[in-house]
């Protein structure tokens, strides 16, 4: 009889395992429908579009949707229509090139914050919170810093190097993407983004 009860309990536990796994991996964070990953082959079309100066068409690349928590505890969503275009800067505190690029982004944020949203995304799977906060403080960053703790956004955006910047228009199309560029070129790209809004 004891063996029969143990067998029934075992079957019940095993049959409830998928439900437990489903519930335990649900999040209570606010999260709209997540977007599809960027097609890596379309990244080339994004760069070509940016260099031609054309506007995106119906077959061009929509920015993948995601929601991340910021350092201040608020949540920010990327994807879909917005009031302003957005600059997304993927970075890490240990990345020297990120430190160089962020100085120009800070300056451009001061110039264009009324026309363009700026979001820094720390790819923080291997970062200590104190290093992130130190980087933000040392670089006097006042735009929102989002924490990509599980590389979810990095994966959606097919991130392969740091720093990486994405420029996204008000309709949610990716207009340009690039790694470390000359400060004057970066300024020109963001000026163009601001004027397109």
Residue pairs with C-beta under 8 A, 6 or more apart in sequence:
29 67
29 69
29 75
30 67
30 75
31 67
32 65
32 67
32 77
32 79
32 80
33 65
34 64
34 65
34 66
34 156
35 62
35 63
35 64
35 65
35 66
35 79
35 156
36 64
36 156
37 64
37 155
37 156
37 157
37 158
38 61
38 64
38 156
38 157
38 158
38 174
39 61
40 158
42 60
42 61
43 61
43 158
43 177
45 60
45 61
46 60
46 61
46 174
46 175
46 176
46 177
47 176
47 177
47 178
49 56
49 60
49 175
49 176
50 167
50 175
50 176
50 177
50 189
55 196
56 169
56 171
56 173
56 174
56 175
60 173
60 174
61 173
61 174
62 79
62 172
62 173
62 174
63 78
63 79
63 166
63 168
63 172
63 173
63 174
64 78
64 79
64 153
64 156
64 157
65 77
65 78
65 79
65 80
66 77
66 78
66 79
66 152
66 153
66 156
67 75
67 76
67 77
67 78
68 75
68 76
68 121
68 146
68 147
68 148
68 152
68 153
69 75
69 146
69 147
70 76
70 144
70 145
70 146
70 147
71 132
71 133
71 136
71 144
71 145
71 146
71 147
72 144
74 144
76 119
76 144
76 146
78 86
78 88
78 119
78 153
78 168
79 172
80 172
81 170
81 171
81 172
82 117
82 168
82 170
82 172
83 170
84 115
84 116
84 117
84 170
84 197
85 115
85 116
85 117
85 167
85 168
85 169
85 170
85 175
85 193
85 194
85 196
85 197
86 116
86 117
86 118
86 119
86 167
86 168
87 105
87 108
87 116
87 117
87 118
87 119
87 165
87 166
87 167
87 168
87 190
87 193
88 119
88 121
88 157
88 165
88 166
88 167
88 168
89 101
89 102
89 105
89 118
89 119
89 120
89 121
89 163
89 164
89 165
90 121
90 123
90 148
90 153
90 154
90 157
90 159
90 162
90 163
90 164
90 165
90 166
91 98
91 101
91 102
91 120
91 121
91 122
91 123
91 162
91 163
92 98
92 122
92 123
92 124
92 126
92 127
92 162
93 122
93 127
93 131
93 132
93 134
93 135
94 127
94 131
95 162
95 163
97 162
97 163
97 179
97 180
98 162
98 163
99 135
99 139
100 180
101 163
101 165
101 180
101 186
102 120
102 139
102 141
102 163
103 139
104 183
104 186
104 187
105 118
105 120
105 165
105 186
106 139
106 140
106 141
106 142
108 118
108 186
108 187
108 190
109 118
109 142
109 143
112 118
112 190
112 191
112 193
112 194
113 143
115 194
115 197
116 190
116 193
116 194
116 197
117 143
118 143
118 144
119 143
119 144
119 145
119 146
120 136
120 141
120 143
120 144
120 145
120 146
121 145
121 146
121 147
121 148
121 153
121 154
122 132
122 135
122 145
122 146
122 147
122 148
123 148
123 151
123 154
123 159
123 162
124 132
124 147
124 148
124 149
125 148
125 149
125 150
125 151
132 145
132 147
135 141
136 145
146 153
148 154
151 159
153 159
157 164
157 166
161 179
163 179
163 180
164 177
164 178
164 179
165 176
165 177
165 178
165 179
165 181
165 186
166 174
166 176
166 177
167 174
167 175
167 176
167 177
167 189
167 190
167 193
168 174
168 175
169 175
169 193
169 196
169 197
170 197
175 193
175 196
176 189
176 193
178 189
181 189
